[in-house]
Amino acid sequence: MSFQSYLKSIKEKTGKDPIDFRQLAAEKDLTENGILKVGIKAGQVVDWLKTDFSLGHGHAMAIYALLKGIKNEDSE
């Protein structure tokens, strides 16, 4: 599954796009200047997304990659 497919599927399931997840992560004090803060682990982000949005592990990791700066909204 391509990164874009993950984002599309996440939007269909949650109604939220990458901008929304960036905002929500900031509200949870997970990010600084749009990137995950030092010390925030993948497991913390995955647990949050699984709990609050019922995302599966792969989809949650896609959002983690977005917040970590590994991928962006235009990544393949």
N, CA, C and O atoms as a Tripos MOL2 file, in Angstrom:
@<TRIPOS>MOLECULE
protein
  304   303    76     0     0
PROTEIN
NO_CHARGES

@<TRIPOS>ATOM
      1 N           0.8560   -1.1690    0.0000 N.3       1 MET1
      2 CA          0.0000    0.0000    0.0000 C.3       1 MET1
      3 C           0.9030    1.2340    0.0000 C.2       1 MET1
      4 O           1.8400    1.3230    0.7930 O.2       1 MET1
      5 N           0.6230    2.1640   -0.8760 N.am      2 SER2
      6 CA          1.4080    3.3970   -0.9350 C.3       2 SER2
      7 C           1.0460    4.3120    0.2360 C.2       2 SER2
      8 O          -0.0080    4.1720    0.8560 O.2       2 SER2
      9 N           1.9320    5.2300    0.5120 N.am      3 PHE3
     10 CA          1.6830    6.1760    1.5910 C.3       3 PHE3
     11 C           0.4060    6.9670    1.3190 C.2       3 PHE3
     12 O          -0.3760    7.2160    2.2380 O.2       3 PHE3
     13 N           0.1900    7.3610    0.0760 N.am      4 GLN4
     14 CA         -1.0260    8.1020   -0.2810 C.3       4 GLN4
     15 C          -2.2750    7.2590   -0.0290 C.2       4 GLN4
     16 O          -3.3090    7.7790    0.3920 O.2       4 GLN4
     17 N          -2.1740    5.9580   -0.2880 N.am      5 SER5
     18 CA         -3.3040    5.0640   -0.0180 C.3       5 SER5
     19 C          -3.6060    5.0000    1.4720 C.2       5 SER5
     20 O          -4.7670    4.9800    1.8810 O.2       5 SER5
     21 N          -2.5430    4.9690    2.2820 N.am      6 TYR6
     22 CA         -2.7450    4.9930    3.7270 C.3       6 TYR6
     23 C          -3.4680    6.2750    4.1410 C.2       6 TYR6
     24 O          -4.4390    6.2230    4.8960 O.2       6 TYR6
     25 N          -3.0050    7.4060    3.6570 N.am      7 LEU7
     26 CA         -3.6310    8.6830    4.0300 C.3       7 LEU7
     27 C          -5.0870    8.7430    3.5890 C.2       7 LEU7
     28 O          -5.9420    9.2370    4.3230 O.2       7 LEU7
     29 N          -5.3660    8.2430    2.3950 N.am      8 LYS8
     30 CA         -6.7490    8.2380    1.8880 C.3       8 LYS8
     31 C          -7.6280    7.3490    2.7640 C.2       8 LYS8
     32 O          -8.7430    7.7300    3.1210 O.2       8 LYS8
     33 N          -7.1350    6.1880    3.1030 N.am      9 SER9
     34 CA         -7.8820    5.2610    3.9420 C.3       9 SER9
     35 C          -8.1290    5.8430    5.3370 C.2       9 SER9
     36 O          -9.2170    5.6940    5.8950 O.2       9 SER9
     37 N          -7.1200    6.5000    5.8890 N.am     10 ILE10
     38 CA         -7.2570    7.1400    7.2020 C.3      10 ILE10
     39 C          -8.3150    8.2360    7.1400 C.2      10 ILE10
     40 O          -9.1310    8.3580    8.0530 O.2      10 ILE10
     41 N          -8.3110    9.0230    6.0860 N.am     11 LYS11
     42 CA         -9.3050   10.0960    5.9160 C.3      11 LYS11
     43 C         -10.7080    9.5000    5.8340 C.2      11 LYS11
     44 O         -11.6440   10.0200    6.4400 O.2      11 LYS11
     45 N         -10.8510    8.4060    5.0820 N.am     12 GLU12
     46 CA        -12.1640    7.7650    4.9540 C.3      12 GLU12
     47 C         -12.6560    7.2280    6.2910 C.2      12 GLU12
     48 O         -13.8430    7.3210    6.6010 O.2      12 GLU12
     49 N         -11.7490    6.6680    7.0790 N.am     13 LYS13
     50 CA        -12.1360    6.0670    8.3620 C.3      13 LYS13
     51 C         -12.4070    7.1100    9.4400 C.2      13 LYS13
     52 O         -13.3540    6.9730   10.2150 O.2      13 LYS13
     53 N         -11.5750    8.1580    9.4900 N.am     14 THR14
     54 CA        -11.6480    9.1010   10.6120 C.3      14 THR14
     55 C         -12.2530   10.4530   10.2490 C.2      14 THR14
     56 O         -12.6970   11.1970   11.1230 O.2      14 THR14
     57 N         -12.2660   10.7660    8.9470 N.am     15 GLY15
     58 CA        -12.7030   12.0920    8.5270 C.3      15 GLY15
     59 C         -11.6130   13.1380    8.7020 C.2      15 GLY15
     60 O         -11.8530   14.3320    8.5240 O.2      15 GLY15
     61 N         -10.4150   12.6840    9.0510 N.am     16 LYS16
     62 CA         -9.3170   13.6160    9.3340 C.3      16 LYS16
     63 C          -8.2020   13.4500    8.3060 C.2      16 LYS16
     64 O          -7.9060   12.3430    7.8570 O.2      16 LYS16
     65 N          -7.5950   14.5750    7.9480 N.am     17 ASP17
     66 CA         -6.4780   14.5540    7.0090 C.3      17 ASP17
     67 C          -5.1870   14.8790    7.7680 C.2      17 ASP17
     68 O          -5.2280   15.1400    8.9700 O.2      17 ASP17
     69 N          -4.0450   14.8650    7.0760 N.am     18 PRO18
     70 CA         -2.7810   15.1210    7.7700 C.3      18 PRO18
     71 C          -2.7490   16.4230    8.5640 C.2      18 PRO18
     72 O          -2.1710   16.4690    9.6500 O.2      18 PRO18
     73 N          -3.3480   17.4570    8.0500 N.am     19 ILE19
     74 CA         -3.3720   18.7390    8.7740 C.3      19 ILE19
     75 C          -4.0850   18.5740   10.1160 C.2      19 ILE19
     76 O          -3.6440   19.1020   11.1370 O.2      19 ILE19
     77 N          -5.1860   17.8360   10.0960 N.am     20 ASP20
     78 CA         -5.9260   17.6000   11.3430 C.3      20 ASP20
     79 C          -5.0760   16.8430   12.3550 C.2      20 ASP20
     80 O          -5.0540   17.1890   13.5360 O.2      20 ASP20
     81 N          -4.3730   15.8020   11.8880 N.am     21 PHE21
     82 CA         -3.5400   15.0280   12.8090 C.3      21 PHE21
     83 C          -2.3670   15.8470   13.3310 C.2      21 PHE21
     84 O          -1.9520   15.6800   14.4780 O.2      21 PHE21
     85 N          -1.8370   16.7220   12.5000 N.am     22 ARG22
     86 CA         -0.7700   17.6130   12.9780 C.3      22 ARG22
     87 C          -1.3020   18.5190   14.0950 C.2      22 ARG22
     88 O          -0.6280   18.7310   15.1030 O.2      22 ARG22
     89 N          -2.5080   19.0470   13.9090 N.am     23 GLN23
     90 CA         -3.1240   19.9200   14.9140 C.3      23 GLN23
     91 C          -3.4200   19.1480   16.2000 C.2      23 GLN23
     92 O          -3.1420   19.6290   17.2980 O.2      23 GLN23
     93 N          -3.9800   17.9630   16.0580 N.am     24 LEU24
     94 CA         -4.3010   17.1510   17.2310 C.3      24 LEU24
     95 C          -3.0410   16.7700   18.0080 C.2      24 LEU24
     96 O          -3.0420   16.7840   19.2390 O.2      24 LEU24
     97 N          -1.9740   16.4340   17.2950 N.am     25 ALA25
     98 CA         -0.7060   16.0950   17.9540 C.3      25 ALA25
     99 C          -0.1520   17.3030   18.7030 C.2      25 ALA25
    100 O           0.3910   17.1610   19.7990 O.2      25 ALA25
    101 N          -0.2890   18.4800   18.1190 N.am     26 ALA26
    102 CA          0.1620   19.7010   18.7940 C.3      26 ALA26
    103 C          -0.6560   19.9440   20.0590 C.2      26 ALA26
    104 O          -0.1080   20.3210   21.0940 O.2      26 ALA26
    105 N          -1.9620   19.7300   19.9740 N.am     27 GLU27
    106 CA         -2.8310   19.9150   21.1390 C.3      27 GLU27
    107 C          -2.4930   18.9310   22.2620 C.2      27 GLU27
    108 O          -2.6670   19.2420   23.4400 O.2      27 GLU27
    109 N          -2.0070   17.7410   21.8880 N.am     28 LYS28
    110 CA         -1.6070   16.7420   22.8720 C.3      28 LYS28
    111 C          -0.1690   16.9610   23.3470 C.2      28 LYS28
    112 O           0.3630   16.1750   24.1310 O.2      28 LYS28
    113 N           0.4500   18.0430   22.8600 N.am     29 ASP29
    114 CA          1.8190   18.4090   23.2260 C.3      29 ASP29
    115 C           2.8380   17.3430   22.8020 C.2      29 ASP29
    116 O           3.8350   17.1080   23.4860 O.2      29 ASP29
    117 N           2.5650   16.7120   21.6670 N.am     30 LEU30
    118 CA          3.4850   15.7100   21.1270 C.3      30 LEU30
    119 C           4.4760   16.3140   20.1450 C.2      30 LEU30
    120 O           5.5280   15.7320   19.8800 O.2      30 LEU30
    121 N           4.1410   17.4760   19.6070 N.am     31 THR31
    122 CA          4.9750   18.0730   18.5640 C.3      31 THR31
    123 C           5.4290   19.4710   18.9470 C.2      31 THR31
    124 O           4.8630   20.1300   19.8200 O.2      31 THR31
    125 N           6.4670   19.8870   18.2580 N.am     32 GLU32
    126 CA          6.9780   21.2530   18.3690 C.3      32 GLU32
    127 C           7.3550   21.6830   16.9550 C.2      32 GLU32
    128 O           8.1310   21.0070   16.2810 O.2      32 GLU32
    129 N           6.8080   22.7990   16.5140 N.am     33 ASN33
    130 CA          7.0310   23.2750   15.1460 C.3      33 ASN33
    131 C           6.6480   22.2280   14.1030 C.2      33 ASN33
    132 O           7.2900   22.1170   13.0590 O.2      33 ASN33
    133 N           5.6000   21.4660   14.3940 N.am     34 GLY34
    134 CA          5.0780   20.4980   13.4380 C.3      34 GLY34
    135 C           5.7770   19.1570   13.3990 C.2      34 GLY34
    136 O           5.3910   18.2920   12.6120 O.2      34 GLY34
    137 N           6.7930   18.9550   14.2210 N.am     35 ILE35
    138 CA          7.5460   17.6990   14.2460 C.3      35 ILE35
    139 C           7.4890   17.1240   15.6610 C.2      35 ILE35
    140 O           7.4630   17.8710   16.6390 O.2      35 ILE35
    141 N           7.4700   15.7990   15.7650 N.am     36 LEU36
    142 CA          7.4450   15.1750   17.0810 C.3      36 LEU36
    143 C           8.5870   15.6790   17.9580 C.2      36 LEU36
    144 O           9.7160   15.8590   17.5000 O.2      36 LEU36
    145 N           8.2690   15.8950   19.2000 N.am     37 LYS37
    146 CA          9.2840   16.3170   20.1650 C.3      37 LYS37
    147 C          10.2710   15.1820   20.4040 C.2      37 LYS37
    148 O           9.9390   14.0050   20.2640 O.2      37 LYS37
    149 N          11.4850   15.5610   20.7650 N.am     38 VAL38
    150 CA         12.5070   14.5860   21.1350 C.3      38 VAL38
    151 C          11.9660   13.7690   22.3110 C.2      38 VAL38
    152 O          11.4120   14.3220   23.2610 O.2      38 VAL38
    153 N          12.1300   12.4860   22.2360 N.am     39 GLY39
    154 CA         11.6930   11.6110   23.3160 C.3      39 GLY39
    155 C          10.3190   11.0030   23.1190 C.2      39 GLY39
    156 O           9.9510   10.0690   23.8330 O.2      39 GLY39
    157 N           9.5520   11.5140   22.1650 N.am     40 ILE40
    158 CA          8.2460   10.9210   21.8820 C.3      40 ILE40
    159 C           8.4920    9.6780   21.0290 C.2      40 ILE40
    160 O           9.0750    9.7620   19.9480 O.2      40 ILE40
    161 N           8.0490    8.5470   21.5170 N.am     41 LYS41
    162 CA          8.2830    7.2640   20.8590 C.3      41 LYS41
    163 C           7.1140    6.8860   19.9550 C.2      41 LYS41
    164 O           5.9840    7.3370   20.1430 O.2      41 LYS41
    165 N           7.4150    6.0580   18.9840 N.am     42 ALA42
    166 CA          6.3880    5.5810   18.0540 C.3      42 ALA42
    167 C           5.2350    4.9310   18.8060 C.2      42 ALA42
    168 O           4.0710    5.1320   18.4590 O.2      42 ALA42
    169 N           5.5560    4.1530   19.8370 N.am     43 GLY43
    170 CA          4.5110    3.4650   20.5950 C.3      43 GLY43
    171 C           3.4990    4.4080   21.2180 C.2      43 GLY43
    172 O           2.3110    4.0910   21.2810 O.2      43 GLY43
    173 N           3.9560    5.5660   21.6800 N.am     44 GLN44
    174 CA          3.0410    6.5510   22.2650 C.3      44 GLN44
    175 C           2.0500    7.0520   21.2180 C.2      44 GLN44
    176 O           0.8520    7.1590   21.4800 O.2      44 GLN44
    177 N           2.5620    7.3530   20.0440 N.am     45 VAL45
    178 CA          1.7190    7.8720   18.9670 C.3      45 VAL45
    179 C           0.7650    6.7810   18.4940 C.2      45 VAL45
    180 O          -0.4250    7.0360   18.3040 O.2      45 VAL45
    181 N           1.2740    5.5810   18.3060 N.am     46 VAL46
    182 CA          0.4520    4.4620   17.8530 C.3      46 VAL46
    183 C          -0.6540    4.1750   18.8540 C.2      46 VAL46
    184 O          -1.8070    3.9950   18.4620 O.2      46 VAL46
    185 N          -0.3250    4.1280   20.1360 N.am     47 ASP47
    186 CA         -1.3460    3.8730   21.1650 C.3      47 ASP47
    187 C          -2.4360    4.9360   21.1350 C.2      47 ASP47
    188 O          -3.6200    4.6100   21.2270 O.2      47 ASP47
    189 N          -2.0510    6.2010   21.0080 N.am     48 TRP48
    190 CA         -3.0180    7.3020   20.9310 C.3      48 TRP48
    191 C          -3.9470    7.1060   19.7370 C.2      48 TRP48
    192 O          -5.1670    7.2040   19.8720 O.2      48 TRP48
    193 N          -3.3730    6.8320   18.5730 N.am     49 LEU49
    194 CA         -4.1830    6.7120   17.3590 C.3      49 LEU49
    195 C          -5.0700    5.4730   17.3700 C.2      49 LEU49
    196 O          -6.1930    5.5090   16.8670 O.2      49 LEU49
    197 N          -4.5790    4.3930   17.9330 N.am     50 LYS50
    198 CA         -5.4020    3.1840   18.0590 C.3      50 LYS50
    199 C          -6.5640    3.4290   19.0130 C.2      50 LYS50
    200 O          -7.6980    3.0370   18.7350 O.2      50 LYS50
    201 N          -6.2800    4.0720   20.1280 N.am     51 THR51
    202 CA         -7.3070    4.3180   21.1470 C.3      51 THR51
    203 C          -8.3430    5.3350   20.6880 C.2      51 THR51
    204 O          -9.5450    5.0820   20.7730 O.2      51 THR51
    205 N          -7.8850    6.4710   20.2060 N.am     52 ASP52
    206 CA         -8.8030    7.5620   19.8790 C.3      52 ASP52
    207 C          -9.4700    7.4350   18.5120 C.2      52 ASP52
    208 O         -10.5600    7.9670   18.3030 O.2      52 ASP52
    209 N          -8.8190    6.7320   17.5750 N.am     53 PHE53
    210 CA         -9.3330    6.6860   16.2090 C.3      53 PHE53
    211 C          -9.5090    5.2680   15.6650 C.2      53 PHE53
    212 O          -9.8930    5.0940   14.5090 O.2      53 PHE53
    213 N          -9.2350    4.2710   16.4760 N.am     54 SER54
    214 CA         -9.3530    2.8680   16.0700 C.3      54 SER54
    215 C          -8.5520    2.5420   14.8150 C.2      54 SER54
    216 O          -8.9600    1.7090   14.0050 O.2      54 SER54
    217 N          -7.4100    3.2040   14.6630 N.am     55 LEU55
    218 CA         -6.5490    2.9040   13.5250 C.3      55 LEU55
    219 C          -5.7800    1.6210   13.8000 C.2      55 LEU55
    220 O          -5.4440    1.3160   14.9450 O.2      55 LEU55
    221 N          -5.5070    0.8790   12.7390 N.am     56 GLY56
    222 CA         -4.6430   -0.2830   12.8500 C.3      56 GLY56
    223 C          -3.1990    0.1670   12.9660 C.2      56 GLY56
    224 O          -2.8820    1.3480   12.8260 O.2      56 GLY56
    225 N          -2.3330   -0.7970   13.2230 N.am     57 HIS57
    226 CA         -0.9260   -0.4750   13.4430 C.3      57 HIS57
    227 C          -0.2850    0.2000   12.2280 C.2      57 HIS57
    228 O           0.4100    1.2040   12.3790 O.2      57 HIS57
    229 N          -0.5080   -0.3330   11.0400 N.am     58 GLY58
    230 CA          0.1010    0.2400    9.8390 C.3      58 GLY58
    231 C          -0.3590    1.6560    9.5640 C.2      58 GLY58
    232 O           0.4420    2.5150    9.1930 O.2      58 GLY58
    233 N          -1.6440    1.9000    9.7440 N.am     59 HIS59
    234 CA         -2.1830    3.2390    9.5190 C.3      59 HIS59
    235 C          -1.6650    4.2190   10.5730 C.2      59 HIS59
    236 O          -1.3510    5.3690   10.2670 O.2      59 HIS59
    237 N          -1.5830    3.7470   11.8130 N.am     60 ALA60
    238 CA         -1.0430    4.5960   12.8760 C.3      60 ALA60
    239 C           0.4310    4.9200   12.6100 C.2      60 ALA60
    240 O           0.8800    6.0380   12.8620 O.2      60 ALA60
    241 N           1.1700    3.9480   12.1070 N.am     61 MET61
    242 CA          2.5840    4.1890   11.7890 C.3      61 MET61
    243 C           2.7310    5.1810   10.6360 C.2      61 MET61
    244 O           3.7200    5.9110   10.5790 O.2      61 MET61
    245 N           1.7760    5.2180    9.7310 N.am     62 ALA62
    246 CA          1.8060    6.2130    8.6490 C.3      62 ALA62
    247 C           1.6910    7.6130    9.2320 C.2      62 ALA62
    248 O           2.4060    8.5220    8.8090 O.2      62 ALA62
    249 N           0.8010    7.7950   10.1940 N.am     63 ILE63
    250 CA          0.6700    9.1030   10.8370 C.3      63 ILE63
    251 C           1.9230    9.4120   11.6460 C.2      63 ILE63
    252 O           2.3750   10.5570   11.6750 O.2      63 ILE63
    253 N           2.4850    8.4050   12.3010 N.am     64 TYR64
    254 CA          3.7450    8.6090   13.0250 C.3      64 TYR64
    255 C           4.8300    9.1030   12.0630 C.2      64 TYR64
    256 O           5.5460   10.0560   12.3700 O.2      64 TYR64
    257 N           4.9520    8.4550   10.9010 N.am     65 ALA65
    258 CA          5.9660    8.8550    9.9140 C.3      65 ALA65
    259 C           5.7430   10.2960    9.4630 C.2      65 ALA65
    260 O           6.6980   11.0420    9.2460 O.2      65 ALA65
    261 N           4.4940   10.6730    9.3260 N.am     66 LEU66
    262 CA          4.1530   12.0440    8.9500 C.3      66 LEU66
    263 C           4.6010   13.0180   10.0380 C.2      66 LEU66
    264 O           5.2400   14.0290    9.7510 O.2      66 LEU66
    265 N           4.2600   12.7050   11.2850 N.am     67 LEU67
    266 CA          4.5930   13.5920   12.3960 C.3      67 LEU67
    267 C           6.0900   13.6130   12.6870 C.2      67 LEU67
    268 O           6.6180   14.6230   13.1510 O.2      67 LEU67
    269 N           6.7640   12.5200   12.4200 N.am     68 LYS68
    270 CA          8.2050   12.4220   12.6500 C.3      68 LYS68
    271 C           8.9850   13.1660   11.5680 C.2      68 LYS68
    272 O          10.1520   13.5050   11.7640 O.2      68 LYS68
    273 N           8.3410   13.4200   10.4220 N.am     69 GLY69
    274 CA          9.0270   14.0920    9.3290 C.3      69 GLY69
    275 C           9.6750   13.1290    8.3490 C.2      69 GLY69
    276 O          10.3930   13.5460    7.4400 O.2      69 GLY69
    277 N           9.4210   11.8420    8.5340 N.am     70 ILE70
    278 CA          9.9620   10.8260    7.6360 C.3      70 ILE70
    279 C           9.2510   10.8970    6.2910 C.2      70 ILE70
    280 O           9.8680   10.7380    5.2380 O.2      70 ILE70
    281 N           7.9510   11.1360    6.3420 N.am     71 LYS71
    282 CA          7.1160   11.2770    5.1400 C.3      71 LYS71
    283 C           6.3880   12.6100    5.2330 C.2      71 LYS71
    284 O           6.2850   13.2080    6.3040 O.2      71 LYS71
    285 N           5.8780   13.0660    4.0730 N.am     72 ASN72
    286 CA          5.0110   14.2440    4.0790 C.3      72 ASN72
    287 C           3.7850   13.9620    3.2360 C.2      72 ASN72
    288 O           3.6540   12.8810    2.6620 O.2      72 ASN72
    289 N           2.8990   14.9150    3.1590 N.am     73 GLU73
    290 CA          1.6240   14.7200    2.4600 C.3      73 GLU73
    291 C           1.8170   14.3610    0.9900 C.2      73 GLU73
    292 O           0.9100   13.7930    0.3810 O.2      73 GLU73
    293 N           2.9600   14.6710    0.4060 N.am     74 ASP74
    294 CA          3.2070   14.3820   -1.0080 C.3      74 ASP74
    295 C           4.0050   13.1220   -1.2500 C.2      74 ASP74
    296 O           4.2830   12.7840   -2.4010 O.2      74 ASP74
    297 N           4.3840   12.4130   -0.1940 N.am     75 SER75
    298 CA          5.1770   11.1930   -0.3330 C.3      75 SER75
    299 C           4.3780   10.1140   -1.0590 C.2      75 SER75
    300 O           3.1560   10.0250   -0.9360 O.2      75 SER75
    301 N           5.0920    9.3160   -1.8020 N.am     76 GLU76
    302 CA          4.4670    8.1930   -2.5410 C.3      76 GLU76
    303 C           4.2220    7.0200   -1.6310 C.2      76 GLU76
    304 O           3.7070    5.9930   -2.0730 O.2      76 GLU76
@<TRIPOS>BOND
     1     1     2 1
     2     2     3 1
     3     3     4 2
     4     3     5 am
     5     5     6 1
     6     6     7 1
     7     7     8 2
     8     7     9 am
     9     9    10 1
    10    10    11 1
    11    11    12 2
    12    11    13 am
    13    13    14 1
    14    14    15 1
    15    15    16 2
    16    15    17 am
    17    17    18 1
    18    18    19 1
    19    19    20 2
    20    19    21 am
    21    21    22 1
    22    22    23 1
    23    23    24 2
    24    23    25 am
    25    25    26 1
    26    26    27 1
    27    27    28 2
    28    27    29 am
    29    29    30 1
    30    30    31 1
    31    31    32 2
    32    31    33 am
    33    33    34 1
    34    34    35 1
    35    35    36 2
    36    35    37 am
    37    37    38 1
    38    38    39 1
    39    39    40 2
    40    39    41 am
    41    41    42 1
    42    42    43 1
    43    43    44 2
    44    43    45 am
    45    45    46 1
    46    46    47 1
    47    47    48 2
    48    47    49 am
    49    49    50 1
    50    50    51 1
    51    51    52 2
    52    51    53 am
    53    53    54 1
    54    54    55 1
    55    55    56 2
    56    55    57 am
    57    57    58 1
    58    58    59 1
    59    59    60 2
    60    59    61 am
    61    61    62 1
    62    62    63 1
    63    63    64 2
    64    63    65 am
    65    65    66 1
    66    66    67 1
    67    67    68 2
    68    67    69 am
    69    69    70 1
    70    70    71 1
    71    71    72 2
    72    71    73 am
    73    73    74 1
    74    74    75 1
    75    75    76 2
    76    75    77 am
    77    77    78 1
    78    78    79 1
    79    79    80 2
    80    79    81 am
    81    81    82 1
    82    82    83 1
    83    83    84 2
    84    83    85 am
    85    85    86 1
    86    86    87 1
    87    87    88 2
    88    87    89 am
    89    89    90 1
    90    90    91 1
    91    91    92 2
    92    91    93 am
    93    93    94 1
    94    94    95 1
    95    95    96 2
    96    95    97 am
    97    97    98 1
    98    98    99 1
    99    99   100 2
   100    99   101 am
   101   101   102 1
   102   102   103 1
   103   103   104 2
   104   103   105 am
   105   105   106 1
   106   106   107 1
   107   107   108 2
   108   107   109 am
   109   109   110 1
   110   110   111 1
   111   111   112 2
   112   111   113 am
   113   113   114 1
   114   114   115 1
   115   115   116 2
   116   115   117 am
   117   117   118 1
   118   118   119 1
   119   119   120 2
   120   119   121 am
   121   121   122 1
   122   122   123 1
   123   123   124 2
   124   123   125 am
   125   125   126 1
   126   126   127 1
   127   127   128 2
   128   127   129 am
   129   129   130 1
   130   130   131 1
   131   131   132 2
   132   131   133 am
   133   133   134 1
   134   134   135 1
   135   135   136 2
   136   135   137 am
   137   137   138 1
   138   138   139 1
   139   139   140 2
   140   139   141 am
   141   141   142 1
   142   142   143 1
   143   143   144 2
   144   143   145 am
   145   145   146 1
   146   146   147 1
   147   147   148 2
   148   147   149 am
   149   149   150 1
   150   150   151 1
   151   151   152 2
   152   151   153 am
   153   153   154 1
   154   154   155 1
   155   155   156 2
   156   155   157 am
   157   157   158 1
   158   158   159 1
   159   159   160 2
   160   159   161 am
   161   161   162 1
   162   162   163 1
   163   163   164 2
   164   163   165 am
   165   165   166 1
   166   166   167 1
   167   167   168 2
   168   167   169 am
   169   169   170 1
   170   170   171 1
   171   171   172 2
   172   171   173 am
   173   173   174 1
   174   174   175 1
   175   175   176 2
   176   175   177 am
   177   177   178 1
   178   178   179 1
   179   179   180 2
   180   179   181 am
   181   181   182 1
   182   182   183 1
   183   183   184 2
   184   183   185 am
   185   185   186 1
   186   186   187 1
   187   187   188 2
   188   187   189 am
   189   189   190 1
   190   190   191 1
   191   191   192 2
   192   191   193 am
   193   193   194 1
   194   194   195 1
   195   195   196 2
   196   195   197 am
   197   197   198 1
   198   198   199 1
   199   199   200 2
   200   199   201 am
   201   201   202 1
   202   202   203 1
   203   203   204 2
   204   203   205 am
   205   205   206 1
   206   206   207 1
   207   207   208 2
   208   207   209 am
   209   209   210 1
   210   210   211 1
   211   211   212 2
   212   211   213 am
   213   213   214 1
   214   214   215 1
   215   215   216 2
   216   215   217 am
   217   217   218 1
   218   218   219 1
   219   219   220 2
   220   219   221 am
   221   221   222 1
   222   222   223 1
   223   223   224 2
   224   223   225 am
   225   225   226 1
   226   226   227 1
   227   227   228 2
   228   227   229 am
   229   229   230 1
   230   230   231 1
   231   231   232 2
   232   231   233 am
   233   233   234 1
   234   234   235 1
   235   235   236 2
   236   235   237 am
   237   237   238 1
   238   238   239 1
   239   239   240 2
   240   239   241 am
   241   241   242 1
   242   242   243 1
   243   243   244 2
   244   243   245 am
   245   245   246 1
   246   246   247 1
   247   247   248 2
   248   247   249 am
   249   249   250 1
   250   250   251 1
   251   251   252 2
   252   251   253 am
   253   253   254 1
   254   254   255 1
   255   255   256 2
   256   255   257 am
   257   257   258 1
   258   258   259 1
   259   259   260 2
   260   259   261 am
   261   261   262 1
   262   262   263 1
   263   263   264 2
   264   263   265 am
   265   265   266 1
   266   266   267 1
   267   267   268 2
   268   267   269 am
   269   269   270 1
   270   270   271 1
   271   271   272 2
   272   271   273 am
   273   273   274 1
   274   274   275 1
   275   275   276 2
   276   275   277 am
   277   277   278 1
   278   278   279 1
   279   279   280 2
   280   279   281 am
   281   281   282 1
   282   282   283 1
   283   283   284 2
   284   283   285 am
   285   285   286 1
   286   286   287 1
   287   287   288 2
   288   287   289 am
   289   289   290 1
   290   290   291 1
   291   291   292 2
   292   291   293 am
   293   293   294 1
   294   294   295 1
   295   295   296 2
   296   295   297 am
   297   297   298 1
   298   298   299 1
   299   299   300 2
   300   299   301 am
   301   301   302 1
   302   302   303 1
   303   303   304 2
@<TRIPOS>SUBSTRUCTURE
     1 MET1         2 RESIDUE 1 A MET
     2 SER2         6 RESIDUE 1 A SER
     3 PHE3        10 RESIDUE 1 A PHE
     4 GLN4        14 RESIDUE 1 A GLN
     5 SER5        18 RESIDUE 1 A SER
     6 TYR6        22 RESIDUE 1 A TYR
     7 LEU7        26 RESIDUE 1 A LEU
     8 LYS8        30 RESIDUE 1 A LYS
     9 SER9        34 RESIDUE 1 A SER
    10 ILE10       38 RESIDUE 1 A ILE
    11 LYS11       42 RESIDUE 1 A LYS
    12 GLU12       46 RESIDUE 1 A GLU
    13 LYS13       50 RESIDUE 1 A LYS
    14 THR14       54 RESIDUE 1 A THR
    15 GLY15       58 RESIDUE 1 A GLY
    16 LYS16       62 RESIDUE 1 A LYS
    17 ASP17       66 RESIDUE 1 A ASP
    18 PRO18       70 RESIDUE 1 A PRO
    19 ILE19       74 RESIDUE 1 A ILE
    20 ASP20       78 RESIDUE 1 A ASP
    21 PHE21       82 RESIDUE 1 A PHE
    22 ARG22       86 RESIDUE 1 A ARG
    23 GLN23       90 RESIDUE 1 A GLN
    24 LEU24       94 RESIDUE 1 A LEU
    25 ALA25       98 RESIDUE 1 A ALA
    26 ALA26      102 RESIDUE 1 A ALA
    27 GLU27      106 RESIDUE 1 A GLU
    28 LYS28      110 RESIDUE 1 A LYS
    29 ASP29      114 RESIDUE 1 A ASP
    30 LEU30      118 RESIDUE 1 A LEU
    31 THR31      122 RESIDUE 1 A THR
    32 GLU32      126 RESIDUE 1 A GLU
    33 ASN33      130 RESIDUE 1 A ASN
    34 GLY34      134 RESIDUE 1 A GLY
    35 ILE35      138 RESIDUE 1 A ILE
    36 LEU36      142 RESIDUE 1 A LEU
    37 LYS37      146 RESIDUE 1 A LYS
    38 VAL38      150 RESIDUE 1 A VAL
    39 GLY39      154 RESIDUE 1 A GLY
    40 ILE40      158 RESIDUE 1 A ILE
    41 LYS41      162 RESIDUE 1 A LYS
    42 ALA42      166 RESIDUE 1 A ALA
    43 GLY43      170 RESIDUE 1 A GLY
    44 GLN44      174 RESIDUE 1 A GLN
    45 VAL45      178 RESIDUE 1 A VAL
    46 VAL46      182 RESIDUE 1 A VAL
    47 ASP47      186 RESIDUE 1 A ASP
    48 TRP48      190 RESIDUE 1 A TRP
    49 LEU49      194 RESIDUE 1 A LEU
    50 LYS50      198 RESIDUE 1 A LYS
    51 THR51      202 RESIDUE 1 A THR
    52 ASP52      206 RESIDUE 1 A ASP
    53 PHE53      210 RESIDUE 1 A PHE
    54 SER54      214 RESIDUE 1 A SER
    55 LEU55      218 RESIDUE 1 A LEU
    56 GLY56      222 RESIDUE 1 A GLY
    57 HIS57      226 RESIDUE 1 A HIS
    58 GLY58      230 RESIDUE 1 A GLY
    59 HIS59      234 RESIDUE 1 A HIS
    60 ALA60      238 RESIDUE 1 A ALA
    61 MET61      242 RESIDUE 1 A MET
    62 ALA62      246 RESIDUE 1 A ALA
    63 ILE63      250 RESIDUE 1 A ILE
    64 TYR64      254 RESIDUE 1 A TYR
    65 ALA65      258 RESIDUE 1 A ALA
    66 LEU66      262 RESIDUE 1 A LEU
    67 LEU67      266 RESIDUE 1 A LEU
    68 LYS68      270 RESIDUE 1 A LYS
    69 GLY69      274 RESIDUE 1 A GLY
    70 ILE70      278 RESIDUE 1 A ILE
    71 LYS71      282 RESIDUE 1 A LYS
    72 ASN72      286 RESIDUE 1 A ASN
    73 GLU73      290 RESIDUE 1 A GLU
    74 ASP74      294 RESIDUE 1 A ASP
    75 SER75      298 RESIDUE 1 A SER
    76 GLU76      302 RESIDUE 1 A GLU
